[in-house]
Amino acid sequence: MSDVTDQKTEIRTDGAPAPAWLFSQGVRKGPILQVSGQGPQDPATGAYLYPGDVKAQTRRTLANVKAIVEAGGATIADVVMFRVYLTTRAHFAEMNEAYAEFIAENIGADGVKPCRTTVFVELPQESMLVEIDAQAVV
C-alpha cells in the first residue's frame, strides 16, 4: 500500500498564470516538487509582459516560479535545480543579473545555491525571451 505522502498531487495557485495547455503548474510526489516552465505572464490576466526586456521578463518569470514553489509547500531555498530557456545568447548577461538578484533575495540560511542549466531555444510565444522551470525537494 502506498503512503499518502507518495501520492502525486497537482499544484495550482492564482499567484502564477494558469497553464495554457495540457499540463499542471506544478506536481508534487513525496518530497519532489516539479514546477512547469513559466514565462513572463501576469498571473491575473495571462498577458505577456515587458516585450524586449529580458531582465524584467526574468524577474516576472521567477516570481511565477516562486508562487508555484510556495503553493507546493516549499521555498526557493528548497529548489535544487533551475532550468533557464533563453531565445538568444545575447540576453544571457541581463538574465543572469536578474537571476542573481533573485537568488540573493531568496537563498536559504545555508547559502547553498541551486544548480542551473541554461539552454538557447525558440519559445512558444514570440514575445517570450525567457522561460524557467524548477525542481525542489521538500
C-alpha positions in Angstrom: 0.0 0.0 0.0 1.3 3.4 -1.0 1.9 6.0 1.7 -0.2 9.2 1.3 2.9 11.3 1.0 3.9 9.4 -2.1 0.7 10.3 -4.0 1.1 12.5 -7.0 -0.6 15.9 -6.3 -1.3 18.7 -8.8 -0.1 22.1 -7.5 -2.3 25.1 -8.5 -2.1 28.8 -7.5 -3.6 32.1 -8.6 -0.2 33.6 -7.9 1.1 32.3 -11.3 -0.6 32.1 -14.7 -2.9 29.2 -15.4 -1.5 26.6 -17.7 -2.5 27.3 -21.3 -2.1 23.7 -22.5 -2.4 20.2 -21.1 -0.1 20.4 -18.1 0.0 21.3 -14.4 1.6 24.4 -12.9 3.4 22.0 -10.7 3.3 18.4 -9.4 4.5 17.1 -6.1 5.2 13.4 -5.4 6.6 12.7 -2.0 9.4 15.2 -1.3 9.9 16.1 -5.0 8.2 19.2 -6.4 8.5 19.9 -10.1 7.4 23.3 -11.5 6.4 23.6 -15.1 8.2 26.1 -17.3 6.9 29.6 -16.6 7.2 32.7 -18.6 6.8 36.5 -18.1 3.0 36.4 -17.8 0.8 38.4 -15.5 -0.9 35.9 -13.2 -4.3 37.7 -13.2 -4.6 38.4 -17.0 -2.2 35.9 -18.6 -0.8 38.8 -20.7 2.9 38.5 -21.6 4.7 41.4 -20.0 7.8 43.5 -20.8 8.3 43.0 -24.5 12.0 43.2 -25.4 13.2 43.5 -21.8 14.8 40.2 -20.8 15.7 41.4 -17.3 12.2 42.4 -16.4 10.8 39.2 -18.0 13.2 37.1 -15.9 12.1 38.8 -12.7 8.4 38.2 -13.5 9.1 34.6 -14.6 10.9 33.9 -11.3 8.1 35.4 -9.3 5.7 33.0 -11.1 8.0 30.0 -10.3 8.3 31.1 -6.7 4.5 31.3 -6.3 4.1 27.7 -7.5 7.0 26.5 -5.3 5.4 28.1 -2.3 2.0 26.7 -3.2 3.6 23.2 -3.3 4.8 23.7 0.3 8.4 24.6 -0.4 10.6 27.7 -0.6 13.2 28.8 -3.1 15.8 27.6 -0.6 14.4 24.1 -1.3 15.0 24.4 -5.1 17.8 22.1 -6.2 17.6 22.9 -9.9 16.5 25.7 -12.2 16.4 25.3 -16.0 16.5 28.6 -17.9 15.5 28.7 -21.6 16.6 31.9 -23.5 15.8 32.8 -27.1 19.3 34.3 -27.7 22.7 34.1 -26.2 22.9 37.9 -26.3 20.4 38.0 -23.4 22.4 35.9 -21.0 24.1 38.7 -19.1 20.9 40.5 -18.3 19.0 37.3 -17.4 21.9 36.3 -15.2 21.9 39.6 -13.4 18.1 39.4 -12.6 18.6 35.7 -11.6 21.5 36.5 -9.3 19.4 39.3 -7.6 16.5 36.8 -7.1 18.8 34.1 -5.7 20.4 36.6 -3.3 17.0 37.6 -2.0 15.7 34.1 -1.6 18.6 31.8 -0.7 18.4 29.8 2.4 20.5 30.4 5.6 22.9 27.6 4.4 23.9 29.8 1.4 23.8 26.8 -1.0 22.8 28.0 -4.4 20.6 25.7 -6.6 22.0 24.1 -9.7 21.2 25.7 -13.0 21.2 24.9 -16.7 20.7 27.5 -19.4 19.6 26.5 -22.9 19.1 28.6 -26.0 15.8 27.7 -27.8 12.7 29.0 -29.6 9.8 29.5 -27.1 6.1 29.0 -27.6 5.2 32.7 -27.7 7.1 35.1 -29.9 7.2 37.8 -27.1 8.8 35.4 -24.6 12.5 35.9 -24.2 12.8 33.6 -21.2 11.2 30.5 -19.7 12.2 28.9 -16.4 11.3 25.7 -14.6 12.4 24.4 -11.2 12.7 21.3 -9.1 12.6 21.4 -5.3 13.0 18.8 -2.6 10.8 19.4 0.4 
